[in-house]
């Protein structure tokens, strides 16, 4: 019997630095959710453009799809392997994309360790130089361009996403908790 060989290299196995958690995905269901169509306003940071209208609606946790649009300026980072091995990956230094175009993005609104709003956003962008790349968008430094950018938001009505240290990955992650999330 001959061995079956693949043309592709063996995928690397990720071994996190902390104690193994048998619960791989911490999840909660939201039998009721509210949906919003947003127009991210020119001149605002991505953080302000997402957080302000949702805060006015009493939303503290949500998932957003950013459909596409221009940014006056945008910074992003990627997550290569952590050279210090404290975790599997570590964010790179911010990369300047300049005046750029977001092809597509997803963002999550939750609460940081300090209880204040936190946006975690990934996107595919075309930079000012024309390069197409992707990564973690830094929402406080991404400034919406001349025209509103459409976004869709789904608010979680039965739980809140709270940033917490995950002891297995040694990273800060957003996890669902049972605290009520919206003003009712």
C-alpha positions in Angstrom: 0.0 0.0 0.0 1.5 3.4 -1.0 1.2 6.5 1.1 -1.0 9.3 0.0 1.1 12.5 -0.4 -0.3 16.0 -0.6 1.0 18.7 -2.8 0.5 21.1 0.0 2.7 21.5 3.1 1.3 20.2 6.4 -0.6 23.0 8.2 1.2 24.3 11.3 -0.3 23.3 14.6 -1.1 26.2 16.9 -0.2 25.6 20.5 -1.3 28.4 22.8 0.9 29.3 25.8 -1.7 29.0 28.5 -3.7 26.1 30.0 -5.9 24.3 27.5 -9.6 25.4 27.7 -11.9 22.5 26.6 -14.6 25.1 25.7 -13.2 26.4 22.4 -15.9 28.9 21.6 -17.8 30.8 24.3 -21.1 31.6 22.8 -24.6 32.9 23.8 -27.7 33.2 21.7 -29.7 36.3 21.3 -33.3 35.3 20.5 -34.1 39.0 20.0 -31.9 41.4 18.1 -32.3 44.9 16.6 -30.9 45.8 13.2 -29.7 49.2 12.2 -28.6 50.8 8.9 -25.9 53.3 9.6 -24.3 56.1 7.4 -20.8 56.6 8.8 -20.3 60.4 8.6 -17.5 62.2 6.8 -14.8 63.6 9.0 -15.5 61.3 12.0 -13.1 58.6 13.1 -14.4 55.1 12.4 -14.7 54.7 16.2 -16.9 57.8 16.5 -19.0 57.0 13.4 -19.9 53.6 14.7 -20.2 54.2 18.5 -22.1 57.5 18.5 -25.3 56.5 16.7 -25.4 53.1 18.4 -24.9 54.8 21.8 -27.9 57.1 21.0 -30.0 53.9 20.4 -28.8 52.5 23.8 -26.7 49.8 22.1 -23.6 48.6 23.9 -22.7 45.4 22.0 -23.2 44.8 18.3 -21.7 43.2 15.2 -21.3 45.5 12.1 -20.7 44.9 8.4 -19.1 47.9 6.8 -20.0 47.7 3.1 -17.4 49.9 1.4 -16.1 53.5 1.3 -13.3 56.0 1.2 -11.2 57.1 4.1 -9.3 60.3 4.4 -6.7 58.4 6.3 -6.4 54.9 7.7 -4.0 52.9 9.7 -4.0 49.2 10.1 -1.8 46.4 11.6 -1.4 42.7 11.0 -0.8 39.9 13.4 2.3 37.9 12.6 3.7 35.3 15.1 4.7 36.8 18.4 8.6 36.9 18.5 8.5 36.9 22.3 6.2 33.9 22.3 3.8 35.3 24.9 1.0 34.4 22.6 0.6 32.9 19.1 0.4 36.3 17.5 1.2 40.0 18.3 0.0 43.1 16.5 2.5 44.7 14.3 3.3 48.4 14.5 0.6 50.5 12.8 0.9 50.7 9.0 -0.1 53.9 7.3 -2.5 53.3 4.4 -3.0 57.0 3.7 -6.1 58.0 1.7 -7.6 54.6 1.1 -10.7 52.7 0.1 -12.3 50.0 2.4 -13.4 47.2 0.1 -15.2 45.4 3.0 -15.0 45.3 6.7 -16.5 43.7 9.9 -16.5 45.3 13.3 -17.6 44.3 16.8 -18.7 46.7 19.4 -18.2 45.7 23.0 -16.9 47.0 26.3 -13.2 47.4 27.1 -11.6 46.4 30.4 -12.4 49.9 31.6 -16.1 49.6 30.7 -15.9 52.1 27.8 -16.9 51.3 24.2 -14.4 49.3 22.2 -14.4 48.6 18.5 -12.5 45.6 17.0 -12.4 45.9 13.2 -10.9 43.9 10.4 -11.1 44.9 6.7 -9.8 44.6 3.2 -8.5 47.9 1.9 -6.9 49.4 -1.2 -4.2 51.8 0.0 -3.2 55.2 -1.4 -0.4 53.5 -3.4 -3.0 51.0 -4.9 -1.9 47.9 -3.0 -4.7 45.7 -1.8 -4.2 44.3 1.7 -6.1 43.6 4.9 -5.8 43.5 8.6 -6.9 45.0 11.9 -8.2 48.6 11.2 -7.3 51.0 14.0 -10.7 52.7 14.4 -9.6 55.8 16.3 -7.2 56.8 13.5 -9.3 55.8 10.5 -11.1 59.0 9.3 -14.2 58.7 7.0 -13.7 60.4 3.7 -15.9 62.9 1.8 -19.0 60.6 1.5 -20.9 58.6 4.1 -20.0 54.9 4.3 -22.9 52.5 4.6 -22.8 49.9 7.5 -25.3 47.4 8.9 -25.4 46.7 12.6 -27.0 43.9 14.6 -27.4 44.8 18.3 -27.3 42.0 20.9 -30.2 42.4 23.2 -29.6 39.6 25.8 -25.8 39.8 26.5 -22.9 42.2 26.3 -19.5 41.5 24.8 -16.9 42.3 27.5 -13.1 42.4 26.9 -11.3 40.0 29.2 -7.9 38.2 29.4 -8.1 34.8 27.9 -5.7 32.6 29.9 -5.2 30.0 27.2 -4.2 32.5 24.4 -2.8 35.1 26.7 -4.7 37.7 24.7 -7.5 40.2 25.4 -10.7 38.8 23.8 -14.3 39.9 23.6 -16.5 37.4 25.4 -20.3 37.3 25.9 -21.6 37.9 29.4 -25.2 37.9 30.7 -25.3 41.5 31.6 -28.2 43.2 29.8 -26.8 45.3 27.0 -29.4 48.0 26.0 -31.6 50.6 27.6 -35.1 49.1 27.4 
